[in-house]
């Protein structure tokens, strides 16, 4: 962990389709359900999720996704206030 800094990551793909969407909900389970119904296809290999920890429980979101799509890699993190 690096404090008081910004991390930038750049990734290059040979061939891929990228979907980006803001998904809101009142719980991690509700958000996971929306992700599963709108974003996941048979070709999905990875999802990157950024969760607002101040709005819902990231552990609940991650658990719901892991239970539903165990063969798809999940990456991302929780938003914080850096304070």
BALOBA-1460 file (C-alpha; in Angstrom, 3 decimals):
// residues 83
<rec num="1" residu="x" x="0.000" y="0.000" z="0.000"/>
<rec num="2" residu="x" x="1.304" y="3.425" z="-0.940"/>
<rec num="3" residu="x" x="-0.115" y="6.369" z="0.996"/>
<rec num="4" residu="x" x="-0.845" y="9.788" z="-0.504"/>
<rec num="5" residu="x" x="-0.226" y="8.670" z="-4.061"/>
<rec num="6" residu="x" x="-1.990" y="7.846" z="-7.299"/>
<rec num="7" residu="x" x="-1.559" y="4.533" z="-9.089"/>
<rec num="8" residu="x" x="-2.052" y="4.417" z="-12.857"/>
<rec num="9" residu="x" x="-2.342" y="1.132" z="-14.721"/>
<rec num="10" residu="x" x="-2.312" y="0.704" z="-18.496"/>
<rec num="11" residu="x" x="-3.296" y="-2.554" z="-20.151"/>
<rec num="12" residu="x" x="-3.127" y="-3.456" z="-23.839"/>
<rec num="13" residu="x" x="-5.253" y="-6.214" z="-25.363"/>
<rec num="14" residu="x" x="-4.849" y="-7.929" z="-28.737"/>
<rec num="15" residu="x" x="-8.547" y="-8.594" z="-29.100"/>
<rec num="16" residu="x" x="-11.274" y="-7.865" z="-26.594"/>
<rec num="17" residu="x" x="-14.641" y="-6.256" z="-26.084"/>
<rec num="18" residu="x" x="-14.897" y="-3.873" z="-23.153"/>
<rec num="19" residu="x" x="-18.178" y="-2.932" z="-21.491"/>
<rec num="20" residu="x" x="-18.396" y="-0.041" z="-19.033"/>
<rec num="21" residu="x" x="-21.456" y="0.745" z="-16.971"/>
<rec num="22" residu="x" x="-22.444" y="2.543" z="-13.783"/>
<rec num="23" residu="x" x="-24.622" y="0.189" z="-11.764"/>
<rec num="24" residu="x" x="-26.347" y="1.454" z="-8.642"/>
<rec num="25" residu="x" x="-28.277" y="-0.405" z="-5.968"/>
<rec num="26" residu="x" x="-29.145" y="-0.488" z="-2.294"/>
<rec num="27" residu="x" x="-27.105" y="-3.603" z="-1.495"/>
<rec num="28" residu="x" x="-24.151" y="-5.573" z="-2.761"/>
<rec num="29" residu="x" x="-26.500" y="-8.424" z="-3.703"/>
<rec num="30" residu="x" x="-28.711" y="-6.101" z="-5.766"/>
<rec num="31" residu="x" x="-25.694" y="-4.695" z="-7.595"/>
<rec num="32" residu="x" x="-24.329" y="-8.204" z="-8.233"/>
<rec num="33" residu="x" x="-27.677" y="-9.266" z="-9.684"/>
<rec num="34" residu="x" x="-27.650" y="-6.259" z="-12.031"/>
<rec num="35" residu="x" x="-24.062" y="-7.002" z="-13.103"/>
<rec num="36" residu="x" x="-24.971" y="-10.631" z="-13.797"/>
<rec num="37" residu="x" x="-28.033" y="-9.734" z="-15.852"/>
<rec num="38" residu="x" x="-26.532" y="-6.873" z="-17.893"/>
<rec num="39" residu="x" x="-22.779" y="-7.394" z="-18.156"/>
<rec num="40" residu="x" x="-21.870" y="-11.088" z="-18.075"/>
<rec num="41" residu="x" x="-21.862" y="-13.180" z="-21.283"/>
<rec num="42" residu="x" x="-20.573" y="-16.640" z="-22.175"/>
<rec num="43" residu="x" x="-17.348" y="-14.976" z="-23.384"/>
<rec num="44" residu="x" x="-16.680" y="-13.025" z="-20.168"/>
<rec num="45" residu="x" x="-13.315" y="-13.906" z="-18.648"/>
<rec num="46" residu="x" x="-12.745" y="-11.012" z="-16.237"/>
<rec num="47" residu="x" x="-14.740" y="-8.297" z="-14.524"/>
<rec num="48" residu="x" x="-13.254" y="-5.254" z="-12.826"/>
<rec num="49" residu="x" x="-15.530" y="-3.770" z="-10.168"/>
<rec num="50" residu="x" x="-15.035" y="-0.556" z="-8.216"/>
<rec num="51" residu="x" x="-17.369" y="-0.371" z="-5.232"/>
<rec num="52" residu="x" x="-18.381" y="2.651" z="-3.157"/>
<rec num="53" residu="x" x="-17.768" y="1.383" z="0.358"/>
<rec num="54" residu="x" x="-19.756" y="4.264" z="1.829"/>
<rec num="55" residu="x" x="-22.941" y="3.163" z="0.022"/>
<rec num="56" residu="x" x="-22.912" y="-0.649" z="0.245"/>
<rec num="57" residu="x" x="-20.980" y="-3.635" z="1.520"/>
<rec num="58" residu="x" x="-18.170" y="-4.693" z="-0.811"/>
<rec num="59" residu="x" x="-17.892" y="-8.122" z="0.822"/>
<rec num="60" residu="x" x="-21.554" y="-8.815" z="0.077"/>
<rec num="61" residu="x" x="-21.043" y="-7.754" z="-3.550"/>
<rec num="62" residu="x" x="-17.943" y="-9.888" z="-3.967"/>
<rec num="63" residu="x" x="-19.533" y="-12.938" z="-2.321"/>
<rec num="64" residu="x" x="-22.611" y="-12.702" z="-4.545"/>
<rec num="65" residu="x" x="-20.444" y="-12.467" z="-7.665"/>
<rec num="66" residu="x" x="-18.110" y="-15.295" z="-6.615"/>
<rec num="67" residu="x" x="-21.059" y="-17.582" z="-5.858"/>
<rec num="68" residu="x" x="-22.680" y="-16.906" z="-9.240"/>
<rec num="69" residu="x" x="-19.651" y="-16.819" z="-11.551"/>
<rec num="70" residu="x" x="-16.887" y="-18.940" z="-9.971"/>
<rec num="71" residu="x" x="-14.988" y="-19.381" z="-13.258"/>
<rec num="72" residu="x" x="-14.705" y="-15.647" z="-14.014"/>
<rec num="73" residu="x" x="-11.828" y="-13.657" z="-12.515"/>
<rec num="74" residu="x" x="-12.860" y="-10.639" z="-10.419"/>
<rec num="75" residu="x" x="-10.626" y="-7.625" z="-9.834"/>
<rec num="76" residu="x" x="-11.140" y="-4.087" z="-8.547"/>
<rec num="77" residu="x" x="-11.482" y="-2.439" z="-5.192"/>
<rec num="78" residu="x" x="-13.395" y="-0.166" z="-2.836"/>
<rec num="79" residu="x" x="-13.504" y="3.607" z="-2.989"/>
<rec num="80" residu="x" x="-12.175" y="5.371" z="0.094"/>
<rec num="81" residu="x" x="-11.944" y="8.891" z="1.418"/>
<rec num="82" residu="x" x="-8.127" y="8.883" z="1.855"/>
<rec num="83" residu="x" x="-8.535" y="10.421" z="5.250"/>
